[in-house]
Amino acid sequence: MSLARAMGTIGGLTLVSRIFGFARDMLLARILGAGLAADCFQLAFRLPNTFRRLFAEGAFSAAYVPMFSRALQGPGGHDEAERFSQDVLSVFVPVLIGFTALFELGMSGFVWLLANDFQQVPGKFELAVTLSRIAFPYLFFISIVSLLTGILNSLSRFAAGAAAPILFNLTLISGLLFGSWLRGPDGSDLVIAYVQSGAVALSGFVQLVWLWYWTKKSGFRLTIRRPVFTPQVRELGRIILPATFGAGIYQISQLVDTFFATRLPQGSLTHLAMADRLNQMPLGVIGIALGTAILPALSRHIAREDEGGASKVQSDAIELAMLLTLPAAVALMVCAGPFVSAFFVGGRFTPEDGIITSQVVIALVAGLPAYVLVKLLTPGFFARKDTKTPVKTALVVLIFNIAVILVVIGPFGIVGLASATAAASWLNCALLYSIQHKRGHYRLHAKLLLRLGRQLIAAAVMAAALFAARDPLLPYFAGGVIERAVSVLALVLAGVTVYFATAWAIGAIDRDRIAILQRKKAL
């Protein structure tokens, strides 16, 4: 499958998931607002979700996919890969059970580490602990989902794994509507928070059933046996431990952000979560999609000792990613206020909440290109089974992130915290690329750099067009549903038209490269 087609499959389904995610958060903002129950749910949701991104989608995939691909292409082929997966699953399940039990028993302590300031509001800390216990089993289910997704992705069957988050969002939307019905017009917000936390755990089980079906249909039969630490399982464990840190600086930064956000005025954690929803749209559709697609491809090229092919995969990915990410970042910065107003403001989410959230959006998306580039540079290390280097860079970046937060959080609050995350991601990107460049594994060539410069010019032209189109539409972003939808669509269409027309005219799009990427041939 070509890189463009793989990204189209993953990115298209991820876009559908993000749309449902928007619908979920729009309902959540209007029903819960940015008060006590909303902050407690956001913390309960963030704990297993951060571990999912850090471990299940980050470290595990980075370690497992290259080893699975190697087994699949080895002498044993399908049988060897299936046996390896069964060995991993048989060890993985007891470890996950123990990890989940540890958190359930010690949840009060873990929540205290992140949000001990919640104790200053009567009942808030206790509610956060209870909701976190209800939601946390999600991590058990979704971790097994990551193994199944790794199998399917290695077989270039990306659709099932990319569609699973749609089920996640549909489950949470159903839970939100059910919780709202239970609460009634004059009931407590706590009812919705409890139901939503249960829906988080249920969504993991739903995704597990979905992926298990498609894995079985692909010809892989997985059974749980007595755990045996085979040499391959031990090797996987040695890779996962450092990869957990090296691949997850963005997720670790989110935990750091959570720690500091809970010490800011009530509602700050919700403002950050809603802003991150806008940031996650292009990050998921572009960064995660391409990062997922190139890891198996890089692993195959490196297994064949084809460094030229591996370098070409990364160049293609970076060009395609920046072609889409740069306009997304610029558009979100220019239109943060209108978008937040259109999507979230209403019901219990006040215009004042919207102003703060839009400022956080601007700060976060300043690092959006870096977030995406990190997703594309990190697989270059893991495909070569190098997990030590990302760990070292991540340690430097994490220390830098905390230092910046300590400087800016006092005068700038939640906006300063988001700015520190963006700055840390750019540092992470620079370190990863400079190391790959020094080792000769990957270097940006002049032609690509020139094209990236032209993409920046096209994005600047688009920004000017959006500034001109934005202000006349401002009253409509706070209007009815149809007015909001039409005004958002008008801005999006204007930005897309101006950007791609300019990009095509000035050569920011490599027409020959796009034609090559669209050919239906294996990488």
NORCOR-V313288 format. One record per residue. N is the residue number from 1. NEAR is the number of other ideal C-beta (glycine too) atoms within 8 Angstrom. Layout:
{{N & NEAR} {N & NEAR}}
This chain:
{{1 & 9} {2 & 12} {3 & 15} {4 & 10} {5 & 10} {6 & 13} {7 & 13} {8 & 8} {9 & 12} {10 & 15} {11 & 12} {12 & 9} {13 & 12} {14 & 14} {15 & 10} {16 & 10} {17 & 15} {18 & 12} {19 & 8} {20 & 12} {21 & 12} {22 & 11} {23 & 10} {24 & 12} {25 & 13} {26 & 10} {27 & 12} {28 & 11} {29 & 18} {30 & 11} {31 & 12} {32 & 14} {33 & 13} {34 & 14} {35 & 11} {36 & 11} {37 & 12} {38 & 15} {39 & 18} {40 & 14} {41 & 13} {42 & 11} {43 & 18} {44 & 16} {45 & 13} {46 & 11} {47 & 15} {48 & 13} {49 & 9} {50 & 12} {51 & 11} {52 & 14} {53 & 13} {54 & 14} {55 & 13} {56 & 14} {57 & 10} {58 & 14} {59 & 15} {60 & 14} {61 & 15} {62 & 16} {63 & 14} {64 & 13} {65 & 14} {66 & 13} {67 & 13} {68 & 14} {69 & 13} {70 & 10} {71 & 12} {72 & 12} {73 & 8} {74 & 8} {75 & 4} {76 & 9} {77 & 9} {78 & 9} {79 & 7} {80 & 12} {81 & 15} {82 & 11} {83 & 9} {84 & 12} {85 & 13} {86 & 12} {87 & 13} {88 & 13} {89 & 12} {90 & 13} {91 & 12} {92 & 11} {93 & 10} {94 & 9} {95 & 8} {96 & 12} {97 & 9} {98 & 8} {99 & 10} {100 & 12} {101 & 8} {102 & 8} {103 & 12} {104 & 9} {105 & 6} {106 & 8} {107 & 12} {108 & 7} {109 & 7} {110 & 11} {111 & 15} {112 & 10} {113 & 7} {114 & 12} {115 & 12} {116 & 9} {117 & 7} {118 & 14} {119 & 8} {120 & 5} {121 & 9} {122 & 3} {123 & 7} {124 & 13} {125 & 13} {126 & 7} {127 & 13} {128 & 15} {129 & 11} {130 & 9} {131 & 15} {132 & 15} {133 & 9} {134 & 12} {135 & 15} {136 & 15} {137 & 10} {138 & 14} {139 & 16} {140 & 12} {141 & 13} {142 & 14} {143 & 14} {144 & 13} {145 & 15} {146 & 14} {147 & 14} {148 & 15} {149 & 13} {150 & 13} {151 & 14} {152 & 15} {153 & 15} {154 & 12} {155 & 8} {156 & 9} {157 & 10} {158 & 14} {159 & 8} {160 & 12} {161 & 15} {162 & 15} {163 & 12} {164 & 13} {165 & 11} {166 & 11} {167 & 12} {168 & 13} {169 & 13} {170 & 9} {171 & 12} {172 & 13} {173 & 12} {174 & 9} {175 & 13} {176 & 16} {177 & 9} {178 & 9} {179 & 14} {180 & 10} {181 & 7} {182 & 10} {183 & 10} {184 & 6} {185 & 3} {186 & 3} {187 & 7} {188 & 5} {189 & 12} {190 & 8} {191 & 11} {192 & 15} {193 & 17} {194 & 12} {195 & 13} {196 & 15} {197 & 15} {198 & 11} {199 & 13} {200 & 15} {201 & 14} {202 & 10} {203 & 13} {204 & 16} {205 & 9} {206 & 11} {207 & 15} {208 & 13} {209 & 8} {210 & 12} {211 & 15} {212 & 10} {213 & 8} {214 & 12} {215 & 12} {216 & 9} {217 & 6} {218 & 10} {219 & 5} {220 & 11} {221 & 6} {222 & 12} {223 & 5} {224 & 7} {225 & 8} {226 & 4} {227 & 7} {228 & 9} {229 & 7} {230 & 7} {231 & 5} {232 & 11} {233 & 12} {234 & 9} {235 & 9} {236 & 12} {237 & 9} {238 & 7} {239 & 14} {240 & 12} {241 & 8} {242 & 11} {243 & 16} {244 & 12} {245 & 13} {246 & 17} {247 & 13} {248 & 14} {249 & 16} {250 & 11} {251 & 12} {252 & 12} {253 & 13} {254 & 12} {255 & 10} {256 & 12} {257 & 12} {258 & 14} {259 & 11} {260 & 11} {261 & 12} {262 & 15} {263 & 6} {264 & 10} {265 & 5} {266 & 8} {267 & 12} {268 & 13} {269 & 13} {270 & 15} {271 & 14} {272 & 14} {273 & 12} {274 & 14} {275 & 15} {276 & 9} {277 & 11} {278 & 15} {279 & 14} {280 & 10} {281 & 12} {282 & 15} {283 & 13} {284 & 12} {285 & 12} {286 & 15} {287 & 15} {288 & 13} {289 & 15} {290 & 17} {291 & 12} {292 & 13} {293 & 14} {294 & 14} {295 & 16} {296 & 12} {297 & 11} {298 & 14} {299 & 13} {300 & 11} {301 & 13} {302 & 12} {303 & 9} {304 & 7} {305 & 5} {306 & 8} {307 & 9} {308 & 6} {309 & 10} {310 & 15} {311 & 11} {312 & 8} {313 & 14} {314 & 14} {315 & 12} {316 & 11} {317 & 13} {318 & 12} {319 & 13} {320 & 13} {321 & 14} {322 & 13} {323 & 11} {324 & 11} {325 & 14} {326 & 13} {327 & 13} {328 & 13} {329 & 14} {330 & 13} {331 & 14} {332 & 16} {333 & 12} {334 & 10} {335 & 11} {336 & 14} {337 & 10} {338 & 14} {339 & 14} {340 & 16} {341 & 14} {342 & 13} {343 & 12} {344 & 15} {345 & 13} {346 & 6} {347 & 7} {348 & 10} {349 & 13} {350 & 9} {351 & 8} {352 & 6} {353 & 16} {354 & 14} {355 & 9} {356 & 12} {357 & 13} {358 & 14} {359 & 10} {360 & 14} {361 & 16} {362 & 11} {363 & 13} {364 & 15} {365 & 15} {366 & 10} {367 & 13} {368 & 16} {369 & 10} {370 & 12} {371 & 13} {372 & 16} {373 & 13} {374 & 15} {375 & 13} {376 & 15} {377 & 14} {378 & 14} {379 & 13} {380 & 13} {381 & 14} {382 & 17} {383 & 12} {384 & 8} {385 & 7} {386 & 8} {387 & 14} {388 & 8} {389 & 10} {390 & 17} {391 & 12} {392 & 8} {393 & 14} {394 & 14} {395 & 9} {396 & 10} {397 & 14} {398 & 13} {399 & 8} {400 & 11} {401 & 14} {402 & 9} {403 & 8} {404 & 12} {405 & 13} {406 & 7} {407 & 7} {408 & 12} {409 & 13} {410 & 6} {411 & 6} {412 & 10} {413 & 10} {414 & 13} {415 & 11} {416 & 14} {417 & 17} {418 & 14} {419 & 13} {420 & 13} {421 & 16} {422 & 15} {423 & 12} {424 & 16} {425 & 16} {426 & 10} {427 & 11} {428 & 14} {429 & 12} {430 & 8} {431 & 11} {432 & 14} {433 & 12} {434 & 8} {435 & 10} {436 & 13} {437 & 11} {438 & 6} {439 & 6} {440 & 5} {441 & 10} {442 & 12} {443 & 7} {444 & 9} {445 & 7} {446 & 5} {447 & 6} {448 & 11} {449 & 9} {450 & 8} {451 & 13} {452 & 10} {453 & 8} {454 & 12} {455 & 13} {456 & 9} {457 & 11} {458 & 16} {459 & 13} {460 & 9} {461 & 11} {462 & 15} {463 & 12} {464 & 8} {465 & 11} {466 & 15} {467 & 9} {468 & 7} {469 & 11} {470 & 12} {471 & 7} {472 & 5} {473 & 12} {474 & 9} {475 & 6} {476 & 10} {477 & 15} {478 & 10} {479 & 9} {480 & 5} {481 & 5} {482 & 7} {483 & 10} {484 & 15} {485 & 9} {486 & 9} {487 & 14} {488 & 13} {489 & 8} {490 & 10} {491 & 15} {492 & 9} {493 & 8} {494 & 11} {495 & 13} {496 & 9} {497 & 8} {498 & 11} {499 & 13} {500 & 10} {501 & 8} {502 & 13} {503 & 13} {504 & 8} {505 & 6} {506 & 9} {507 & 7} {508 & 12} {509 & 10} {510 & 8} {511 & 6} {512 & 6} {513 & 9} {514 & 10} {515 & 8} {516 & 7} {517 & 11} {518 & 9} {519 & 7} {520 & 6} {521 & 5} {522 & 5} {523 & 10}}
